[in-house]
Amino acid sequence: MKAYNTLKTIGLSLLLMAILPITAKAQKTEYSIHFGETLPVDSYRASKSYDGNVAWLSKTTLAGADVGINLGGKMKYNFDAVEGLGIIATIDIFYNGDNVDVENWQEDNIAHLKEEYSLERVSIVTPKYINIPVMIGINYDREISKNTNFWAETAIGVNASKITDLIINMPQVEDNDVIYTQHYKTMAGWAFQAGIGIKMADKISVGVHYNSLGSIKVKGKAELDGALANSTYIGSRFSLLRIYPSMFSIRLGYHF
């Protein structure tokens, strides 16, 4: 129920982003899109996957996320009272893959399963992280030289977080394909961001942001299909600990 209410808040925030431009005068409203690279920090980056100690597999907060990408958009409504000050509404997509620890775990377990079941082929698809925060906050920009502005902003909101499936495929075990899958539930949490940067010629901006995307519970359902499957595994639900997605992002933006 808590996750449902938070996701409902995301929907209301998106509705607000759609309504504000309609009610605002055109010259007071600015839009921009941005993309960039994300650098996970703290427990979101850390892992000990060579021991199977990663958040989507065991009870730990270490997520094992690698450098990723960020795409997003922003709307700013400027206030009359204070030049350069305005309210912003943002939406972003963050994607992070596996770090080296997770890749090593993947290689080691493929080798182990091949040996244990005398297989020629085994594949493991490891989970990836997708976060979609929607936030509202304030932005201030000030001209520091001709055609160059300094800006700073901060915002809070909600984040929808998805961990993609863990899939282990072992062909021809006892003349059958065996596929073990862990499906992870989409969860929600609070989100915060703060950033600074420069804007050039009112069109191009470069900035650095810090994003803290909440406390996300890791839970879902496991399934085992094939020769080794039994009622113990099919549809078994699991609940692990929490992850704390946090990262720095370096962004290039275009304003129109």
Residue pairs with C-beta under 8 A, 6 or more apart in sequence:
2 188
3 186
3 187
3 188
6 158
6 160
6 188
6 189
6 190
7 158
7 160
7 188
9 158
10 132
10 134
10 157
10 158
10 160
10 188
13 89
13 134
13 135
13 136
13 157
13 158
14 91
14 134
16 89
16 136
17 75
17 89
17 91
17 134
20 29
20 75
20 77
20 89
21 29
21 31
21 75
24 77
28 77
28 78
28 80
29 75
29 76
29 77
29 78
30 75
30 76
30 78
30 86
30 255
31 73
31 74
31 75
31 76
31 255
31 256
32 73
32 74
32 76
32 205
32 253
32 254
32 255
32 256
33 71
33 72
33 73
33 74
33 253
33 254
34 70
34 71
34 72
34 73
34 74
34 205
34 207
34 251
34 252
34 253
34 254
35 69
35 70
35 71
35 72
35 251
35 252
36 69
36 70
36 249
36 250
36 251
36 252
37 67
37 68
37 69
37 70
37 249
37 250
38 67
38 68
38 69
38 70
38 94
38 96
38 211
38 247
38 248
38 249
39 67
39 247
39 248
39 249
39 250
40 63
40 65
40 66
40 67
40 68
40 96
40 245
40 246
40 247
41 246
41 247
41 248
42 244
42 246
43 61
43 62
43 63
43 243
43 244
44 63
44 65
44 96
44 243
44 244
44 245
44 246
44 247
45 63
45 64
45 65
45 66
45 99
46 62
46 63
46 64
47 53
47 54
47 55
47 62
47 63
47 64
47 99
47 101
47 102
48 54
48 60
48 62
48 101
49 57
49 64
49 99
49 101
49 102
49 104
49 105
50 101
50 104
50 105
50 108
52 58
52 105
53 60
53 62
54 60
54 62
54 63
54 64
54 101
54 102
54 105
55 61
55 62
55 63
55 64
55 218
55 240
55 241
55 243
56 63
56 127
56 163
56 166
56 182
56 184
56 218
56 240
57 166
58 240
59 240
59 241
60 240
60 241
61 241
61 242
61 243
61 244
63 129
63 243
63 244
63 245
64 98
64 99
64 101
64 102
65 96
65 97
65 98
65 99
65 129
65 245
65 247
66 96
66 97
66 98
66 99
66 100
66 102
67 96
68 94
68 95
68 96
68 97
68 129
68 247
69 94
69 95
70 92
70 93
70 94
70 95
70 249
70 251
71 92
71 93
72 90
72 91
72 92
72 93
72 251
73 90
73 91
74 88
74 89
74 90
74 253
75 88
75 89
75 90
76 86
76 87
76 88
76 139
77 86
77 87
77 88
78 84
78 85
78 86
79 85
79 86
79 87
84 140
84 141
84 142
84 149
85 138
85 139
85 140
86 138
86 139
86 140
87 136
87 137
87 138
87 139
88 136
88 137
88 138
88 139
88 153
88 155
89 134
89 135
89 136
90 133
90 134
90 135
90 136
90 137
90 155
90 157
90 193
91 132
91 133
91 134
91 135
92 131
92 132
92 133
92 211
93 130
93 131
93 132
94 129
94 130
94 131
94 132
94 133
94 211
94 213
94 245
94 247
94 249
95 128
95 129
95 130
96 128
96 129
96 247
97 128
97 129
98 106
98 126
98 128
102 126
103 126
105 126
106 124
106 126
109 124
109 168
110 122
110 123
110 124
113 119
113 122
113 168
113 170
114 120
114 121
114 122
117 170
117 173
119 170
119 171
119 172
119 173
120 172
121 171
121 172
122 168
122 169
122 170
122 171
123 167
123 168
123 169
124 166
124 167
124 168
124 169
125 165
125 166
125 167
125 168
125 169
126 166
127 163
127 164
127 165
127 166
127 182
127 184
128 163
128 164
129 161
129 162
129 163
129 164
129 245
130 161
130 162
130 163
130 164
131 159
131 160
131 161
131 162
131 213
131 245
132 159
132 160
132 161
132 162
133 157
133 158
133 159
133 160
133 191
133 193
133 211
133 213
134 157
134 158
134 159
134 191
135 155
135 156
135 157
135 158
135 191
135 192
135 193
136 155
136 156
136 157
137 153
137 154
137 155
137 156
137 157
137 193
138 153
138 154
138 155
139 151
139 152
139 153
140 151
140 152
140 153
141 149
141 150
141 151
141 152
141 199
142 149
142 150
142 151
143 149
144 150
144 198
147 200
147 201
147 202
148 198
148 199
148 200
149 198
149 199
149 200
149 202
150 196
150 197
150 198
151 196
151 197
151 198
151 199
151 205
151 207
152 194
152 195
152 196
153 193
153 194
153 195
153 196
154 192
154 193
154 194
154 195
155 192
155 193
155 194
156 190
156 191
156 192
156 193
157 190
157 191
158 188
158 189
158 190
158 191
158 214
159 188
159 189
159 190
159 191
159 213
159 214
159 216
159 245
160 186
160 187
160 188
161 186
161 187
161 188
161 189
161 213
161 214
161 216
161 243
161 245
162 184
162 186
163 184
163 218
163 220
164 184
165 181
165 182
165 183
165 184
166 180
166 181
166 182
167 179
167 180
167 181
168 179
168 180
168 181
169 177
169 178
169 179
170 177
170 178
170 179
170 180
170 226
171 177
171 178
173 226
173 227
173 228
174 227
174 228
175 227
176 226
176 227
177 225
177 226
178 224
178 225
178 226
178 227
178 228
178 229
179 224
179 225
179 226
180 222
180 223
180 224
180 225
180 233
181 222
181 223
181 224
181 225
182 220
182 221
182 222
182 223
182 238
183 220
183 221
183 222
183 223
184 218
184 219
184 220
185 219
185 220
185 221
187 216
187 217
187 218
187 219
188 214
188 216
189 213
189 214
189 215
189 216
190 214
190 215
191 211
191 212
191 213
191 214
192 211
192 212
193 209
193 210
193 211
193 212
194 209
194 210
195 207
195 208
195 209
195 210
195 251
196 207
196 208
197 205
197 206
197 207
197 208
197 251
198 205
198 206
198 207
199 205
199 253
199 255
202 255
203 254
203 255
203 256
204 252
204 253
204 254
204 255
205 251
205 252
205 253
205 254
205 255
206 250
206 251
206 252
206 253
207 250
207 251
207 253
208 248
208 249
208 250
208 251
209 248
209 249
209 251
210 246
210 247
210 248
211 245
211 246
211 247
211 248
211 249
212 244
212 245
212 246
213 245
213 246
213 247
214 244
214 245
215 242
215 244
216 242
216 243
216 244
216 245
217 239
217 241
217 242
218 239
218 240
218 241
218 242
218 243
219 237
219 238
219 239
219 240
220 237
220 238
221 235
221 236
221 237
221 238
222 233
222 235
222 236
222 237
222 238
223 233
223 234
223 235
223 236
224 230
224 233
224 234
225 234
